[in-house]
Amino acid sequence: MDLTGKTVVITGASAGIGAAAARQLYALGARVIPVGRDAVRTARIADEVGSEGPQADFERLDDVRRLAADLREVGTIDVLVNNAGGTWPDRQVTVDGNERTFQVNHLAPYLLTRLLHDQLAAASGRVVTTSSGAHTAGHVDLDNLDGSADWKSFRAYGTSKLANIMFTRELAQRWEDDGVTATCLHPGVVASDFGRDSGMLGLIYRTPLKHLMRSADSGADTLVWLAAADPSEWVNGGYYMDRKPGRLSKQAQDDASAVALWEASAKLVDLPN
């Protein structure tokens, strides 16, 4: 795999699989632009890959809009990796009026991707999104996208990861004629800081069980493969784990639900369908 001369933007790059992927993509010759919420940690990764590291908090959609405006200045984008995400033990509403997990994990990357359409299309680029096997525990209810009815942390996380897959499949359909492809992945359970603020899940990450989890480098492998491998090796709109097609829930395969989610998301971020 060779990314010499290619520009890769990766969000959630200040730690974990995002940082590992940034290093691996840089080693393949890419110009890597790491994006993170923590300015100090993001700057460290940016120094490693010889780049600037924009800071953005996906709990604020205005940060996403500012980030997109800054990224337009870099020229064409060959690969956009939507990797930023999180899970939390309690339900909170962002300044934009959205349930936090749904906004950070789905609405923010949805908005960023759409705002970078022209830069991606000019490069016949790729969009790679980090989803999760936890999507099977989620359900996208268009009448309850704010999660106000019977909210539970893991269900909210699963729903946001399901939304990632539905977004990927719909993006692949809508932007295919523009030369833009889209895939998503389950990285496996990775020993990182992810989930540290999420109640029981966070507790597991702080026990000896953490040593049974994948390393960040291992978790980043499929992400890097989707970003760099020849397109003949994967299917546009596909969901992968360990470089192989992953198992999808019934709703993740429903085209009508994917269309409806795209349109509902557009309204929430004030974009046309």
N, C-alpha and C positions, 0 to 999 in steps of 0.2 A: 504494500500500500504506500502510495506516494502522494503527499499533499503540497509539494513544492509549488509556490506561487499562489496557493489558495488561501482565502481569508475565512477563518472560523470564529464565530462568536459563540461563547458558551456561558450560560447563566448558572448561578449556583456554583461558581468556580472557586470560591474561597477556601473550600475544605472538601473532604470526602471524595466521592467519585468524580465530582466536578473538577476538583484540583488535579486528581490523578489523570483524568481525561485530558485536561489542558496540557499537562506535561507530555502525555503520549502523543497527542496531536501535533505538538510543537516538534517532537522528535521525528515525526513523519514529514517535517518540512513546512508545516502550515504557519501562516501568520495568525496567531491566536490572540483573541481579545477576550480576556476573562471578565465576567461581570459578577458582582457579589453585593450582598447587603452590608457586610462588614468591610469598611474602607481599608482598614489596616491589613487584614488578612488577604483581601483581594489584591492590594498593592504588592504584597510579598509574592503572590503567584505571578502577577504581572511582571515583576522584576525577573523572575525565573525564565519567563518566556519572551523577555525583551519587548514588552508592550505596555500600553496604558491599560489600567483596569478600572473601567467605569463603575461607580457605585449606584445601586438602585434598590429601593425597598418595595417589594411587590405588594405590600399592604397599602400602598398608595399608587393609584393608577396614574396620577400626574407624574410620578417618578418614572413609570413605564413610558409615558409619552415623551418625557425629557430624554430618556435613554435612547428611544428610537430616533429622535432628532439628532442626538450626538452620533449615533451609529450611521446615519445617512452620510456623514462627513467622511467615513472611511472608504466610500465607494462601493463597489459590488461586494456582495456577501455570498460565498460559495456554500457555506454550511452554517445554519443556525441551530444550536443545540439548546433546547428548552429543558434545562435540568434543575432549575431552582424549585424548591418545594419545601413543605413542612407538614407537621401534624401537631396538634395541641390538645390538652386535656379538657378544655372548656370552650364553650361557644362564645365567640366574640364577633362584633360587626365592625368592619373597617370604616374609615372616614368616607369611603365611597358608598357605604350602605349595603355592602355585601358580606355574607358569612366569610370569615377569614380564610378557612381552609380552601373553600371553593375559589375565592379570588386569587390567592397566592399560587395555588397549584394549577388552576385552569384559566380563569379570566385574564390574568396578567400575561401568561405566555400566548394566549389567544390574541390579545391586543397587540403585543409586541410583534408577533409574527405577521399579522395583517398590516401593521404600519411599515414593515420592512419588505412588503411585497415587491416593490420595484427593484430593490437592491438584490433580492433573491432571483427574480425573474431575469434580470440582466445577466446573471451568472449561470442560468439554468441550475439553480442551487437546490440544496437539500434542507429539509427541516427534520431534525431528530429530537424526539421528546421522550423524557424519562417517565414512564408510567410505572405500573406495579402489578404483581399477581394479586394484590389486595383489591384490585378492581372487581373481583368476583363477589366481594362483600358489599359492593355499592349498588345504588340504583338512582338513576337520573330521573327525578320527578320534576317536570316542567312547572308544576304548580307549587313546588317547594324548593326552589333553587337556593333560597336563603337559609335552608336547613332549620327553620323555626319549629317544624313539627317533629317531635320525638328525636331531638338531636343526640347523637352519640359520636364520640371522637373517632373510633375506627371506621364506623359507617361513613362519616363525613369524608375521611381520608380515602376510603375505597371509592366513594362516589366521584371525588375529584380525579382519581386515577382512571376511573371508567370514562370520565369526560375527556381525558387526554387521548384515549384510544379512539373515541367517537370523533373528536376533533381531527385526529390524524387521518382517519378514513375519509372524512368529508373534505379535508384539505387536499388530499391526493386526487379526489374527483374534480374539485373546483379549479385547481391550479395546474392540472396536467397539461392543458393546452398552452400554458405559459412556460412549460419546461421545468416546473418546480415539483420535486417529489417529496414525500413525507413518510416517515416510519416512526415507530415507537418501540419501547423495550421495557422489560422487567430486568433490573440489574442483579436480582438476588438480594438476600439479606446481608447487608454490608456492615462491618464493624467500623462505625464512624460516629460523629456527633449527631447524626440524624435521629430525631425522636427523643432527644434528651429532655425536652420540655413536655413530653406527652404521657404523663401518668404512668400506668402499668408498662406500656411499651418502653418508656424512658428508663424504667427500673430494670428491665431486661437488658438494655444496653449497658447498664452499669454493673452487671453480675458477671461471673466467670463464663456464662453462656456466650458472651461477646467473643470469646476466643474460638468459638465454633463457627463464627460467621466468616464471610468472605472478606478478603482485604479490599481496600479501595481500588487498588490496581486491577484486581480480578473483576470487581463489580463494574469497572469502566470498560472492560474488554468489548462487550457487545455494542456499547455506545460508540466506541472508536471505530469498530468495524462498520457500523452503519454509516458513519460519517466519511469513511475513507475507502471502503471496498468498491470494486466495480459494481455498477447497478445490476448486472446480470446475476449477482449473488443474493439479491433480496427482491421482494415484491413491493411495489409502490402501495402505500397504505397498510403495510404489514406490521404485525406485532411480534417481537422476537425475545427469546431468552436463550442464552448460551449459543448465539448465532443460529438458532433454529426457530421456526414458527412456534409461538406460545399458544396456550389454551385460552380461548376467549369465552366470556360469558355470553348468554343469549342476547342481552341488550347491546353488548359491544359490537355485535354483528348486524344490528338492526339499522338499515339505511334511513328509514323514516325518522327514527329517533335522532340519528346523527344530524340530519337536516334541521330538525326542530331545535336541537341544542345550538347549532351554529347560529340560527336566526335569533334565538333568545339571548345568546351571548352577545351578538352584535348590538342588540338594544341596550344591554346592561353597560356596554362600554361606549355607547353613542357612535356606532359605525353603521353604515348601510349593510344590508344583507350581502 
